[in-house]
Amino acid sequence: MAKIYVDCEDKAGQEIYYKIIQTALMDVVIGKSLTKVVMICREKDPYFIIGVLPKSTSKPIKLRDVVTVEESKKEGDRTITKLKIEDETYAPQLLEKLNVIDQPSRFEIITDTPIDLDMIIYDAEEEFISKVLDFMNRVFPEGMRIRKTFYGKSIVMIASERPFEEEWIKRALELKEELESG
């Protein structure tokens, strides 16, 4: 489970947000994928910042990782390609990316989509970021509707019910830098 730090002016609030973070991490099942979670609560201003430092994610899955090209032929102005699925783990994502003309068997696809073996079929990082944002949105108080997210090696989101002040943004960026520098 990620190490959790809550910086809150109210001791009771600090304990409550710690528990909320733990519960939200379990709900979206990302606790083991994060090294650190930091939350800064400034209820009087009001603004809240959450920053997370993820562990490294897996590399994107490319077309070459899941299929082999069996045959390719030119028909008029398009190229028809027969692909053999070697790893059906990512078949649903593969089928979303291709215009399937025919599928003679479970492992064969005929397509007129231009074939680039470096085309990304599935990127776990995109799904992971979506889960992290879901986690953050679950933790922030409901009235904090104005939000801004900063991405890099870490992910930091600031939320408020009012337009952001420059010093709040500065604090969010400082947290991002702190998380990324270790």
Secondary structure, DSSP 8 states (H G I E B T S, - for coil): --EEEEEESSHHHHHHHHHHHHHHHHHHT-GGGEEEEEEEEETTTTEEEEEEEE------EEHHHHEEEEEEEEETTEEEEEEEES-GGGHHHHHHHS-EEEEEETTEEEE-S---TT-EEE-HHHHHHHHHHHHHHHHS-TT--EEEEEESSSEEEEEESS---HHHHHHHHHHHHHHHH-
